[in-house]
Amino acid sequence: MTEDFLGRCRTIVGASRVLSEHIDMAPYLTDWRGRFTGRARAVLLPSTVDEVAQLVAACAQARVPIVPQGGRTGLVLGSVPDASGTAVVLSLRRMNRILEIDTTNRTITVEAGAILQQIQDAAAKNGLLFPLSLAAEGSCTIGGNLSTNAGGTAVLRYGNTRDLCLGLQVVTPNGEIWDGLRGLRKDNTGYALRELFVGAEGTLGVITAAVLKLYPQPKASTTALVAMESPERALSLLSLMQDQCGSSLTAYELMSDFCLRLVSKHFPHLPRPFARSHPQYALLEVSSSESEEHAVGLLEAAIEAALEGGLADDAVVATSIAQSSGLWQLREHIPLAQASAGKNIKHDVSLPISQIAAFIAATDAQLAQAFPGCQVVCFGHLGDGNLHYNVAPSAGVSHETFLGNQDAINRIVHDSVARFEGSISAEHGIGALKREDLQRYKDPVELNMMRAIKGALDPLGIMNPGKIL
């Protein structure tokens, strides 16, 4: 049956677009962090929505599981197949066209395989802004961003990917095409079907195109790094910044001193803004639709108030694009510095903003008691409640031994998240990695509703099986 099925796939997309030799499939089978390599029956490379529909119909008829794949930059094993070798990988990378830019409606219509940076550049060429910004923006695809409801650094002002999407085109699990590519900001005509597929990680259908919101390009933006004593001070500073800058506050990132020391160790060429260390830092960005003077004025006035009020101990305001880039590189190099330092156990969590300081204090203490000397690398998008709360081994403990404690460490962190009424996944999704954790922390009523939706839309269970549920 395998050869008959692959023969049908070759008829649909051409023999060169059906990869079945291991050496050809290998780049599509390993997760972004290099920790898991699955197996697949084949990798399929369609170039049109009609080809996707025909391939999905062929898979449904042959009962072949499908793993939709974009840029493969996810961190929860959501876009790679399992070890059974029964599934096909459906890569959307060849479907990467910008279909339309409507400058009056301020929308851009793109295929799912379009690289995020490509969309940003297309918007900028038309004097507009697509505000989604991620560390992987040069590699990740918009289909993957939508499927995981990616966040990034500008959620504080513009929202998650879900908030940036107006319409979708989706191939359903039986091979039908739902054309919902409508650039409407109001459409109250029944169930919001778009919402089912954003964040579903390919378990309900294959996103093939999207209509996305565009915004005016800010006339100017300015960046500052503020030093302070504690996460509590960082929360107070956030409130002050929001009061004084309003929606002009585009980003607000928290970084511990350990994070910056790690970056300094592995990337010594990056700037060291302060003469001495401080326990915590906040990276702020303020943008203005008026002028550079307006943006700088807003930021400097707010920081001056923070210094006078004792919320901040020191601050550096960028006076050039190069300085601003240097400050952002400190934040963006934290994951790279962690990778250079060795294996670590990552947690992508969200919490009510008011509970973040208490969560950090409580969880730090629990980990220190259970695993003395372990190192917490805590940073993230404080403005929207998203923390990357990662744990590294203490000095002298091998990474292999440390990773053997992963389940226990995950339990401490995720139990703490639950106590503070947070979520175990803020922007990376569930995939296969957090599937069992979801069963532990998700409300049973919610899980049953999710299973009912999955069963109704994908009764054969062929869409990205083993992910989420």
Sequence and secondary structure as in RCSB ss.txt:
>XXXX:A:sequence
MTEDFLGRCRTIVGASRVLSEHIDMAPYLTDWRGRFTGRARAVLLPSTVDEVAQLVAACAQARVPIVPQGGRTGL
VLGSVPDASGTAVVLSLRRMNRILEIDTTNRTITVEAGAILQQIQDAAAKNGLLFPLSLAAEGSCTIGGNLSTNA
GGTAVLRYGNTRDLCLGLQVVTPNGEIWDGLRGLRKDNTGYALRELFVGAEGTLGVITAAVLKLYPQPKASTTAL
VAMESPERALSLLSLMQDQCGSSLTAYELMSDFCLRLVSKHFPHLPRPFARSHPQYALLEVSSSESEEHAVGLLE
AAIEAALEGGLADDAVVATSIAQSSGLWQLREHIPLAQASAGKNIKHDVSLPISQIAAFIAATDAQLAQAFPGCQ
VVCFGHLGDGNLHYNVAPSAGVSHETFLGNQDAINRIVHDSVARFEGSISAEHGIGALKREDLQRYKDPVELNMM
RAIKGALDPLGIMNPGKIL
>XXXX:A:secstr
 HHHHHHHHHHHH GGGEE SHHHHGGGTB TTSS B   SEEE   SHHHHHHHHHHHHHHT  EEEESS   S
SS SS  TT   EEEE TT   EEEEETTTTEEEEETT BHHHHHHHHHHTTEE     TTTTT BHHHHHHHT 
  TTHHHH  GGGGEEEEEEE TTS EEEE    S   SS  HHHHHTTSTTSS EEEEEEEE EE  SEEEEEE
EEES HHHHHHHHHHHHHHHGGGEEEEEEEEHHHHHHHHHH TTS    SS  SEEEEEEEEESS HHHHHHHHH
HHHHHHHHTTS SEEEE  SHHHHHHHHHHHHTHHHHHHHH   B  EEE  GGGHHHHHHHHHHHHHHHSTT E
EEEEEEGGGTEEEEEEE  TT  HHHHHTTHHHHHHHHHHHHHHTT BS SSS  TTTTHHHHHHHS HHHHHHH
HHHHHHH TT  BSTTS  
